């Protein structure tokens, strides 16, 4: 609702029971009237209001997967969501915290289109109260009866365009009608005897796999006595991977991206990066990113992961970007619109750290912006499903997925144990490694002694989910322990 929804988009990685994979790109696209310099005078227009929204893709992507692989009727799948929206749900601590974190949040009470759901009594909903989204229930009812076309054409589409244009939007009915998903080739590496599969550009699966490909050539990640050194090596591998990320963009618009991502995760590249890593110090940012291109910090998202006894697994991340997206809600439908246009790079506007924007991620009509989403599915050496995981948390998605994979495979942890481990994050720009409060003090001190700029942060800035298939054929599932409303269930 405030992280994701049908007004947004995402990426889905599917493993079929026969061991083949499908990567579904349902990322939002730039409207047909979009230009690369449309935010040069006011970057905030990419965050809030009608110009901030890309063409939503989540519903088309979900319909594509259902039509191809679903077993239950479409309407049956949507029915529970309709009932929850219409009959109500308890306001959770997570929703209350999200409202508090959103600043300013006065639109939730002052804009009638928002207040009807979030402030029906003239003040914000409170913990434990029942909240309804009846307009949204009606929208889902139409989609259940008529498919995704009900969203992309007809009265719902008309209402969407009216709402966006009322606050300066440029999206058109043609943009909605013409949206299509992109089916892309996933990426794979071998990691300590496991085959890891992730999503290709314009997602950041290549970034996660690059870091894992690098550390996969180092020993000691299963040895607690070497935790200081392995933490440094991991952080260095991550810094190189984020340096590579600055060249990524939509393969449909940037020549050579598919070749580039394969080179990112090759054995040769992994060996070259390991040779550049010093065990005695970290380096200046330019060592990892010689072109001085920006590494965008992206927020938001929701993640879900599921698997069944046949070996089919889904790792899916969706988003509307910032909390409550563009802060535009369609009055007639209750759909919250995304602000994914902020994930593009803006020419001529260096970021706050002096790094220049990446041309590979400039806006073009119909183009998909770069994303941090990077779900991972792991198989054993004999080709059996072993692990599926993913995270939410903007730029921190990548590092959360990397660390959780290492904890399960190298650390031999359960998924619950892995997700509970304190996390580090380093995205190269800014030149800062952050550590959750529970991280080992000696390790952080060691990192500082090697020249890393370190800082402590509160936990919960990334949220992960994971499922693992055990040797006895049963599943274990874990939800993010830092998030009150998260959970994992094995049935």
GIKA-V203456 format. One record per pair of residues at least 24 apart in sequence whose ideal C-beta (glycine too) atoms are under 6 Angstrom apart, sorted by sequence separation. I is the first residue (numbers start at 1). J is the second residue. D is the distance in whole Angstrom. If there is no record, write none. Layout:
i={I/I}
j={J/J}
d={D/D}
This chain:
i={30/152/153/189/374/29/152/191/344/372/376/28/29/211/343/372/399/28/211/374/28/28/340/376/396/27/211/26/96/210/26/395/240/91/207/210/26/91/24/90/91/207/91/236/88/246/88/243/298/419/243/9/201/246/8/9/10/85/86/202/240/7/9/239/246/8/201/85/86/415/6/85/213/6/217/242/415/210/82/206/210/201/209/214/317/213/217/294/82/206/317/81/82/214/419/201/214/315/404/200/294/415/420/78/315/400/414/416/419/292/294/415/313/400/293/396/78/396/393/75/393/393/391/392/313/315/317/391/298/311/355/313/315/189/353/353/389/388/307/387/305/386/385/63/305/303/60/303/59/303/302/301/59/300/299/2/298/298/297/254/53/249/253/246/249/247/50/253/50/51/64/250/49/50/51/250/49/50/60/55/61/60/248/55/295/295/295/33/31/31/288/32/285/31/285/26/24/25/25/305/307/23/303/305/23/21/202/208/163/202/203/204/282/202/205/281/282/160/203/204/281/282/159/159/159/21/23/198/156/198/196/197/196/194/195/242/243/13/242/239/11/193/222/238/221/239/208/207/211/235/11/208/139/204/208/135/136/235/135/133/231/114/194/228/113/227/192/113/228/232/107/102/98/58/53/52/48/48/53/53/54/52/54/52/47/17/17/17/46/47/16/46/3/3/4/15/3/14/13/12/11/10/39/10/40/10/28/8/36/8/28/7/4/4/5/4/2/2/36/36/7/7/34/7/8/5/7/34/30/32/30/29/30/29/27/11/13/15/19/94/93/94/92}
j={54/176/177/213/398/54/177/216/369/397/401/54/55/237/369/398/425/55/238/401/56/57/369/405/425/57/241/57/127/241/58/427/273/125/241/244/61/127/61/128/129/245/131/277/130/289/132/288/343/464/289/56/248/293/56/57/58/133/134/250/288/56/58/288/295/58/251/136/137/466/58/137/265/59/270/295/468/264/137/261/265/257/265/270/373/270/274/351/140/264/375/140/141/273/478/261/274/375/464/261/355/476/481/140/377/462/476/478/481/355/357/478/377/464/358/461/144/462/461/144/462/463/462/463/385/388/390/464/372/385/429/388/390/265/429/430/466/467/388/468/388/469/469/148/390/390/148/391/148/392/392/392/151/394/394/98/394/395/395/360/164/360/364/358/361/360/164/367/167/168/181/367/167/168/169/368/168/169/179/175/181/181/370/179/427/428/429/170/170/171/428/175/428/175/431/181/181/182/184/465/467/184/465/467/186/186/368/374/330/370/371/372/450/371/374/450/451/330/373/374/451/452/330/332/333/197/199/374/333/376/376/377/378/378/379/427/428/199/428/426/199/381/410/426/410/428/398/398/402/426/203/401/333/398/402/333/334/433/334/334/443/329/409/443/329/443/409/331/446/450/327/323/323/318/326/326/326/327/337/338/340/339/341/341/339/310/311/312/341/342/312/342/300/301/302/313/302/314/315/316/317/317/346/318/348/319/338/319/347/320/340/320/318/319/320/320/323/324/362/363/335/336/363/337/338/336/338/365/363/365/365/366/367/368/368/373/375/377/383/484/484/485/485}
d={6/5/6/5/5/6/6/5/5/5/5/3/5/4/4/6/5/6/5/5/6/6/6/6/5/6/4/4/5/4/6/5/5/5/5/6/3/6/5/6/5/5/5/4/4/6/4/4/6/5/4/6/5/4/6/4/6/4/6/5/5/5/5/5/6/5/5/5/4/4/5/4/5/5/6/5/5/5/5/4/5/5/5/5/4/4/5/5/5/5/6/6/6/5/5/6/6/3/6/6/4/6/5/6/6/4/6/4/6/6/6/4/5/5/4/6/4/4/6/4/3/6/5/5/6/5/5/4/5/4/5/4/5/5/5/5/4/5/6/5/5/6/5/4/6/4/5/6/5/5/5/4/5/6/4/5/4/5/5/5/6/3/5/5/5/6/4/5/4/5/5/5/5/4/6/5/5/3/6/5/5/5/6/5/5/5/4/4/5/4/6/5/6/5/5/5/6/4/5/5/5/5/5/5/4/5/5/4/4/5/5/5/6/6/5/5/5/5/5/5/5/5/5/4/5/5/5/6/6/5/6/5/5/5/4/5/6/5/4/6/5/5/5/5/4/5/5/5/5/5/5/5/4/5/5/6/3/6/3/5/5/5/6/5/5/6/6/4/4/6/5/5/6/5/5/4/6/5/5/5/4/4/5/5/5/4/4/5/5/5/6/4/6/6/4/4/4/5/5/4/6/5/5/3/6/6/6/5/6/4/4/6/4/5/6/6/5/5/5/5/5/5/5/4/4/5/6/5/5/5/6/5/5/6/4/5/5/5/5/5/5/4/5}
